[in-house]
Amino acid sequence: MSSKWLKKEIPVWVRQGMITQEQADRLTALYPAGNGGPRILPLLGGILLGLGVLSFVAANWQDIPRLLRFAIIAAAMTCFYAGGERLMRRGDEKPGLGLIAAGLATFGAGIFLIGQMFHIVAYHAGSFVLWGAAGILLAFLYRSGFLFAVTAAILNAGQLYSIGQFSAFSLAAFLVLLGGLGLYWLFDRRPWYAWLYCLSILLQSLLLIMERDWNPVWFMGAVLLLYTAGDALRSRETAFPLQAGALTAAFLFSAVCVALPMQSDWLGFHAGESGQASVYLAATFALLSASAALKWKSGRISGMFEWVLLLPYFYLSRGESLGCMLALCLFSLGVLWRGYVEERPFKINGGTGLFLFSILLAYTKLAWGYMNKSVFFLAGGILLLALSWYLNRRRKQVLTKGGKPHDEVR
């Protein structure tokens, strides 16, 4: 619970008679104001310490005897891991994790330095895969979200390195990410783990599509697959961030489709891709059918409005841009409407922002080439100010009625 939010809400609860002043004082004492800076400093300090030692060693690497090089790498890892373990046992979790992360950084750097020492040339991302596997092991060992995030960064960086240096997608890195981090998330289902996991999968899926020169619409296939996987999860607190990440990617994809020039023909399958078009359509129908069945089973059939972002508008003849534009507006209105119905500030604020963005994008797309530029900006400014005023007025009306401060996922 955020102490800053609690400090803001407690006076409101006292005025409404929900709690007494004595209870308010006890709540305030239970959740003192924290400072995120000191907690993160040991983590950053440990990483910088490891990088500093490694950079010094690397700068003088060629002048160091080979046996001593091994000793330096082994000693550095041993010291970092042993120091981190000792601090963790004493209860100093943040500094301990900082040293563990420094040990992980030393392990990764040691792989590359030893490869350089023996002139080992690899045309793949195997070093990053081994490095990421070690990170997953440490994340399980210490139950650390920080190490989870560091490992995700290592595996994503390894995939980018493989694409950039060798023009090859690393299936091993993708499988380690999919299986290792996915297994960890199943054991510890914190919302931001699902966000990071989902975005990492989508990033690597996009890299795979680019490397194989596949049709860009297959990215939406990956999005739909993740979204349907979220419907299969029983807990909405677990499924929500996974589906929210997929819908965020779908929203951005639709926004890109709208922003591109109308004469662009990159979206959709071309004449020679009729086989792919049939496969994609069948896969989309199967996944949406599965999503519908799972929503019906869990009593969330109203969530089907989210499909408006997932439908294949590129099958429309010359109307895919308009279809995506309408999808953005309808999805934003759906989020806004549910926020008002459920009286949830999170959805109201999010829906308001998405709707204003969608209207601005649609207005820019449709009016830019047909209006005098000064009239364009004046009319657009008036439209957005009017919409902003109305939506903020409605939001305040809902919040003054006692809208729920937290957005429970349904």
C-alpha positions in Angstrom: 0.0 0.0 0.0 1.3 3.4 -0.9 1.9 5.6 2.2 1.5 8.7 0.0 -1.9 7.6 -1.2 -2.9 6.6 2.3 -2.0 10.0 3.7 -4.2 11.6 1.1 -7.2 9.3 1.6 -7.3 9.1 5.4 -8.6 12.6 6.0 -11.5 11.9 3.6 -12.4 8.7 5.5 -12.4 10.6 8.8 -14.7 13.3 7.3 -17.1 10.7 6.0 -17.2 9.0 9.3 -15.8 5.7 8.0 -13.0 5.7 10.7 -12.2 7.7 13.8 -9.3 10.0 14.3 -7.6 7.6 16.6 -7.9 4.8 14.0 -6.5 7.3 11.4 -3.5 7.9 13.6 -2.9 4.2 14.0 -3.1 3.6 10.3 -0.6 6.4 9.6 1.8 4.9 12.1 1.5 1.5 10.5 2.5 2.9 7.1 5.1 5.5 7.6 6.3 7.5 4.6 9.1 5.7 2.8 11.8 6.9 0.6 12.5 4.8 -2.5 15.8 6.4 -3.1 17.8 4.8 -0.3 16.3 1.3 -1.1 17.4 1.4 -4.7 20.9 3.0 -4.1 22.5 -0.3 -2.7 21.3 -2.1 -5.8 22.7 0.5 -8.2 25.8 0.7 -6.1 26.4 -3.1 -6.3 26.0 -3.0 -10.1 28.3 0.0 -10.5 30.9 -1.7 -8.3 30.9 -4.8 -10.4 31.0 -2.9 -13.6 33.9 -0.8 -12.3 36.0 -3.8 -11.3 35.2 -5.5 -14.6 36.1 -2.4 -16.7 39.4 -2.0 -14.9 40.3 -5.7 -15.4 39.2 -5.6 -19.1 41.3 -2.5 -19.7 44.4 -4.4 -18.6 43.3 -7.8 -19.6 46.0 -8.5 -22.2 48.8 -7.7 -19.8 47.6 -10.2 -17.2 48.8 -13.9 -17.3 46.1 -16.4 -18.4 46.1 -18.3 -15.1 45.7 -15.0 -13.1 42.8 -14.0 -15.4 40.9 -17.2 -14.3 41.7 -16.4 -10.7 40.5 -12.8 -10.9 37.2 -13.9 -12.5 36.6 -16.7 -10.0 37.6 -14.5 -7.0 35.4 -11.6 -8.1 32.4 -13.9 -8.4 33.1 -15.6 -5.2 33.5 -12.3 -3.3 30.3 -10.8 -4.7 28.2 -13.9 -4.2 29.6 -14.6 -0.7 29.2 -11.0 0.3 25.7 -10.9 -1.0 24.7 -14.1 0.7 26.1 -12.8 4.0 24.2 -9.6 3.8 21.0 -11.4 2.9 21.4 -13.7 6.0 21.8 -10.6 8.1 18.6 -9.2 6.8 20.2 -6.5 4.6 18.2 -7.5 1.6 18.8 -4.6 -0.8 22.6 -4.4 -0.4 22.8 -8.2 -0.6 20.8 -8.3 -3.8 23.1 -5.5 -5.2 26.2 -7.7 -4.6 24.4 -10.8 -6.0 23.6 -8.8 -9.2 27.2 -7.7 -9.3 28.2 -11.4 -9.2 25.8 -12.1 -12.0 27.4 -9.3 -14.0 30.8 -10.7 -13.3 29.7 -14.1 -14.5 28.4 -12.7 -17.8 31.5 -10.6 -18.3 33.7 -13.7 -17.5 32.0 -15.6 -20.3 33.0 -13.0 -22.8 36.5 -12.5 -21.4 37.3 -16.2 -21.4 35.9 -16.5 -24.9 38.3 -13.7 -25.9 41.1 -15.3 -24.1 40.9 -18.5 -26.1 39.8 -16.8 -29.3 36.4 -18.6 -29.3 34.2 -17.2 -32.1 30.5 -17.8 -31.8 27.9 -16.8 -34.3 25.0 -17.0 -32.0 23.7 -15.7 -28.7 24.7 -18.7 -26.6 26.7 -16.6 -24.1 23.6 -14.5 -23.3 21.5 -17.7 -23.0 23.9 -19.2 -20.5 24.1 -15.8 -18.7 20.3 -15.6 -18.6 19.9 -19.2 -17.3 22.2 -18.3 -14.4 20.0 -15.2 -13.7 16.9 -17.3 -13.6 18.5 -19.7 -11.2 19.5 -16.8 -8.9 16.0 -15.3 -9.2 14.5 -18.7 -8.0 17.1 -19.0 -5.3 16.6 -15.6 -3.8 13.0 -15.0 -4.8 14.0 -11.6 -6.2 12.0 -9.4 -8.6 15.1 -7.4 -9.2 17.0 -10.4 -10.4 13.9 -11.3 -12.5 14.0 -7.9 -14.2 17.8 -8.1 -14.7 17.5 -11.6 -16.3 14.7 -10.3 -18.6 17.0 -7.5 -19.7 19.9 -9.9 -20.3 17.8 -12.2 -22.5 16.3 -9.3 -24.4 19.7 -7.8 -24.9 21.0 -11.2 -26.2 18.2 -11.4 -28.7 18.9 -7.8 -29.9 22.6 -8.7 -30.2 21.9 -11.9 -32.2 19.6 -10.0 -34.6 22.0 -7.0 -34.9 25.3 -9.0 -35.2 24.3 -12.2 -36.9 20.9 -11.4 -38.5 19.6 -14.5 -36.8 16.8 -15.0 -34.2 18.0 -17.0 -31.2 15.4 -19.6 -30.5 17.3 -20.7 -27.4 17.1 -17.2 -25.8 13.4 -17.1 -26.6 12.7 -20.5 -25.1 14.7 -19.7 -21.9 12.7 -16.4 -21.6 9.4 -18.2 -22.3 10.0 -21.1 -20.0 12.4 -19.9 -17.3 10.8 -16.5 -16.6 7.3 -17.9 -17.2 7.9 -20.6 -14.6 9.1 -18.1 -12.1 6.1 -15.9 -12.7 3.8 -18.9 -12.1 5.4 -19.3 -8.7 5.3 -15.5 -7.8 2.4 -13.8 -9.7 3.1 -10.2 -9.0 1.4 -7.9 -11.5 4.5 -6.2 -12.7 6.2 -9.5 -13.4 3.3 -10.3 -15.8 3.8 -6.9 -17.5 7.5 -7.4 -18.0 7.0 -11.0 -19.1 4.3 -10.1 -21.6 6.3 -7.1 -23.1 9.5 -9.2 -23.4 7.6 -11.9 -25.3 6.0 -9.4 -27.6 9.4 -7.7 -28.2 11.0 -11.0 -29.1 8.1 -11.9 -31.3 8.4 -8.6 -33.1 12.2 -9.3 -33.6 11.4 -12.8 -35.0 8.9 -11.4 -37.5 11.4 -8.7 -38.6 14.2 -11.3 -38.9 12.2 -13.8 -40.9 10.6 -11.0 -43.0 7.1 -12.2 -42.2 4.0 -10.2 -42.7 3.8 -7.6 -39.8 0.2 -8.6 -39.0 1.6 -11.8 -37.4 2.5 -9.6 -34.4 -1.2 -9.3 -33.7 -1.3 -13.1 -33.7 1.2 -13.1 -30.8 -0.9 -10.4 -29.0 -4.1 -12.4 -29.4 -2.4 -15.6 -28.2 -1.2 -13.9 -25.0 -4.7 -12.3 -24.5 -6.4 -15.7 -24.7 -3.8 -17.2 -22.4 -4.9 -14.5 -19.9 -8.5 -15.7 -20.1 -7.3 -19.2 -19.2 -6.0 -18.0 -15.9 -8.5 -18.3 -13.0 -7.3 -15.4 -10.9 -8.2 -12.0 -12.5 -5.4 -10.3 -10.4 -3.0 -12.6 -12.3 -4.6 -12.4 -15.7 -5.2 -8.6 -15.8 -1.6 -7.4 -16.2 -1.0 -10.1 -18.9 -4.0 -9.1 -20.9 -3.4 -5.4 -20.2 0.1 -5.8 -21.7 -1.4 -7.5 -24.8 -4.1 -4.8 -25.2 -1.5 -2.1 -24.8 0.5 -3.6 -27.7 -2.7 -3.9 -29.7 -3.6 -0.3 -29.0 -0.1 0.9 -30.2 -0.2 -1.3 -33.2 -3.6 0.2 -34.2 -2.3 3.7 -33.6 0.7 3.0 -35.9 -1.7 1.7 -38.6 -3.8 4.9 -38.3 -0.7 7.2 -38.3 0.8 5.7 -41.5 -0.1 7.3 -44.8 -3.3 5.9 -46.3 -1.5 5.0 -49.5 0.7 2.6 -47.5 0.0 -1.0 -48.3 2.2 -2.7 -45.7 -0.8 -3.8 -43.6 -2.5 -7.0 -44.6 -1.7 -10.0 -46.7 -0.8 -9.5 -50.4 -1.9 -11.5 -53.4 0.9 -14.1 -53.1 0.1 -14.7 -49.4 -3.4 -16.2 -49.7 -2.2 -19.3 -47.8 -1.0 -17.2 -44.8 -4.2 -15.2 -44.9 -6.3 -18.3 -44.5 -4.1 -19.6 -41.7 -4.2 -16.3 -39.9 -8.0 -16.1 -40.2 -8.5 -19.6 -38.9 -6.1 -19.0 -36.0 -7.9 -15.8 -35.1 -11.3 -17.4 -35.2 -10.0 -20.3 -33.0 -8.4 -18.0 -30.4 -11.4 -15.7 -30.2 -13.7 -18.7 -29.8 -11.5 -20.0 -27.0 -11.5 -16.6 -25.4 -15.3 -16.4 -25.6 -15.7 -19.8 -24.0 -13.3 -18.9 -21.2 -15.0 -15.6 -20.6 -18.4 -17.3 -20.5 -17.2 -19.9 -18.0 -15.7 -17.2 -15.7 -18.6 -14.9 -15.9 -16.7 -12.1 -17.7 -18.6 -12.1 -21.0 -18.8 -8.2 -20.8 -15.0 -8.2 -21.4 -15.6 -9.2 -25.0 -15.7 -5.5 -25.9 -11.9 -5.6 -25.7 -11.9 -7.7 -28.9 -12.5 -4.5 -30.8 -8.7 -4.0 -30.7 -8.0 -7.6 -31.8 -10.1 -8.0 -34.9 -8.2 -8.3 -38.2 -9.2 -5.0 -39.9 -6.7 -5.5 -42.6 -9.1 -7.9 -44.3 -11.3 -4.8 -45.1 -10.7 -3.6 -48.7 -9.0 -0.2 -48.5 -10.7 0.5 -45.1 -8.1 -1.0 -42.7 -7.0 2.5 -41.5 -10.5 3.6 -40.8 -11.3 0.3 -39.0 -8.3 0.7 -36.7 -9.3 4.3 -36.0 -12.8 3.3 -35.0 -11.4 0.5 -32.9 -9.2 2.9 -30.9 -12.2 5.2 -30.2 -14.6 2.4 -29.3 -12.1 0.7 -27.1 -11.4 3.9 -25.2 -15.1 4.6 -24.8 -15.5 1.0 -23.5 -12.9 1.5 -20.8 -14.4 4.9 -19.9 -17.9 3.5 -19.8 -16.9 0.6 -17.5 -15.0 3.1 -15.3 -18.2 5.2 -14.9 -20.4 2.1 -14.3 -18.0 0.6 -11.8 -17.1 4.0 -10.3 -13.4 3.2 -10.6 -11.0 6.2 -10.9 -8.2 4.1 -12.5 -10.4 3.1 -15.5 -12.0 6.6 -15.7 -8.7 8.3 -15.8 -7.2 5.7 -18.2 -10.2 5.7 -20.5 -10.2 9.5 -20.6 -6.6 9.7 -21.6 -7.0 7.0 -24.3 -10.1 8.6 -25.7 -8.5 12.0 -26.0 -5.5 10.5 -27.7 -7.7 8.5 -30.1 -9.7 11.6 -31.0 -6.6 13.7 -31.5 -5.1 10.9 -33.7 -8.3 10.6 -35.8 -8.7 14.4 -36.1 -5.0 14.7 -37.3 -5.4 11.9 -39.8 -8.7 13.1 -41.3 -8.3 16.9 -41.2 -4.6 17.6 -41.7 -4.6 17.5 -45.5 -7.9 19.2 -46.0 -7.8 22.3 -43.7 -5.8 25.5 -43.4 -3.2 24.8 -40.8 -4.2 27.6 -38.5 -7.8 26.5 -38.7 -6.7 23.0 -38.1 -4.9 23.8 -34.8 -7.7 26.2 -33.6 -10.5 23.7 -34.2 -8.5 20.8 -32.8 -7.6 22.8 -29.7 -11.3 23.8 -29.1 -12.4 20.2 -29.6 -9.9 18.8 -27.2 -10.5 21.4 -24.6 -14.3 20.8 -24.8 -13.9 17.1 -24.5 -11.4 17.4 -21.7 -13.7 19.7 -19.8 -16.7 17.4 -20.2 -14.8 14.2 -19.3 -13.1 15.8 -16.3 -16.5 17.1 -15.1 -18.0 13.6 -15.3 -14.9 12.1 -13.6 -15.2 14.5 -10.7 -18.9 13.8 -10.3 -18.2 10.1 -10.1 -15.3 10.6 -7.6 -17.3 12.8 -5.3 -19.9 10.0 -5.0 -17.2 7.9 -3.4 -15.6 6.1 -6.3 -13.4 3.2 -5.3 -9.8 4.1 -4.9 -8.4 0.9 -6.2 -9.3 -0.7 -9.5 -10.1 -4.3 -8.7 -9.8 -6.4 -11.7 -12.8 -8.3 -12.9 
